[in-house]
Amino acid sequence: QVQLVESGGGLVQAGGSLRLSCAASGRTFSNYAMGWFRQAPGKERERVAAINWSGTSTYYADFLKGRFTISRDNAKNTVILQMNSPKPEDTAVYYCAAANIMGGQYAHWGQGTQVTVSS
C-alpha cells in the first residue's frame, strides 16, 4: 500500500500559477506510475496528467494545451503538478493517484485538494 496526501490547492486568479504537491508514504514510491485527476461539481472525474516511474514518460490531457506540467522526485517521494495560466474551467478537486504501470488501473488515491480559479 502507498498513502498519498495532496497539498497546495487554493484560490488562484486566472492566468496566475499554482503548484500542487502529492507526498507518498508506505511502499516504494518509485515502483508506481503517478497521475493527477480532477473532478468538478456535476462532472465525471478526468485524468489530467500522468508520469511513469522514472519520470521519462508523461501524458497530458488534450484540454491542457501545455499549461500544466507533471514531474516527480523519487528521492523525496513527491509528484508535482505545476499549473500555469489556469482558467476558471480548471476549478475542481484535484487528486493524485498511483498505478502499478503507466496507463494501468489507479489503485491508490489521495483525499484531494480543492483548486478554485477566479476570473
C-alpha positions in Angstrom: 0.0 0.0 0.0 1.0 3.5 -0.7 -0.5 6.5 1.1 -1.0 9.8 -0.8 -1.5 13.3 0.5 -2.1 16.2 -1.7 -1.4 19.8 -0.8 -1.1 23.2 -2.5 -4.7 23.8 -3.5 -6.5 27.1 -3.0 -7.8 30.1 -4.8 -5.8 31.5 -7.7 -6.6 34.1 -10.3 -7.0 33.1 -14.0 -3.6 33.5 -15.7 -1.7 33.0 -12.4 0.1 29.8 -11.3 -0.4 27.2 -8.6 1.7 24.2 -7.6 0.1 21.1 -6.3 2.2 18.5 -4.4 1.5 14.9 -3.6 3.5 13.3 -0.9 3.7 9.5 -0.8 4.5 7.1 2.0 4.4 3.4 2.6 5.6 1.2 -0.2 8.4 2.3 -2.5 7.2 5.3 -4.4 9.4 4.7 -7.4 7.5 1.4 -8.1 4.5 3.4 -9.2 3.3 5.4 -12.1 1.6 8.5 -10.8 -1.3 10.5 -12.1 -3.3 13.7 -11.4 -7.0 13.7 -11.8 -9.7 16.2 -11.2 -13.4 16.3 -10.6 -15.6 19.4 -10.9 -19.1 19.6 -9.4 -21.6 17.7 -11.5 -18.9 16.3 -13.8 -17.1 13.0 -14.1 -13.5 12.6 -12.8 -11.0 13.0 -15.6 -7.3 12.4 -15.9 -5.2 15.5 -16.2 -1.6 14.2 -16.4 0.5 11.1 -15.7 4.1 10.2 -15.3 5.9 6.9 -15.4 8.0 5.6 -12.5 11.3 7.1 -13.7 9.8 10.4 -15.0 10.9 9.7 -18.5 7.4 9.4 -20.0 4.5 11.7 -19.4 0.9 12.1 -20.5 -1.3 15.2 -20.7 -4.9 15.6 -21.4 -5.6 17.5 -24.7 -7.5 20.2 -23.0 -4.4 21.4 -21.1 -2.7 22.6 -24.2 0.7 22.8 -22.5 -0.4 24.8 -19.4 0.3 22.2 -16.8 3.5 20.2 -16.1 3.8 17.0 -14.1 7.1 16.0 -12.5 8.3 13.7 -9.8 11.2 13.5 -7.3 11.6 9.9 -6.3 14.2 10.8 -3.6 11.5 13.0 -1.9 8.6 10.7 -2.7 6.8 13.6 -4.3 4.9 14.2 -7.5 4.1 17.8 -8.6 1.5 19.4 -10.8 2.6 22.8 -11.9 -0.4 24.7 -13.1 0.4 27.8 -15.2 -2.2 30.1 -16.7 -5.2 28.3 -15.1 -8.7 29.1 -16.3 -11.9 29.2 -14.4 -12.9 25.9 -16.0 -9.9 24.3 -14.2 -11.8 24.7 -10.9 -12.1 21.2 -9.4 -10.9 18.9 -6.7 -7.6 17.6 -7.8 -6.5 14.1 -6.8 -3.2 12.3 -7.1 -3.2 8.5 -7.7 -0.8 5.7 -8.1 -0.8 2.8 -10.5 1.5 -0.2 -11.0 2.2 0.8 -14.6 1.6 3.9 -16.7 -1.8 3.6 -18.2 -2.8 0.9 -15.7 -5.5 0.9 -13.1 -5.0 3.5 -10.4 -5.5 1.6 -7.1 -4.3 4.2 -4.6 -5.8 7.7 -4.2 -5.3 10.8 -2.1 -8.1 12.7 -0.4 -8.0 15.5 -2.9 -7.2 19.2 -2.8 -9.6 22.0 -3.9 -8.5 24.3 -6.7 -10.6 27.4 -7.4 -9.7 29.7 -10.3 -11.3 33.1 -10.3 -11.9 35.1 -13.4 
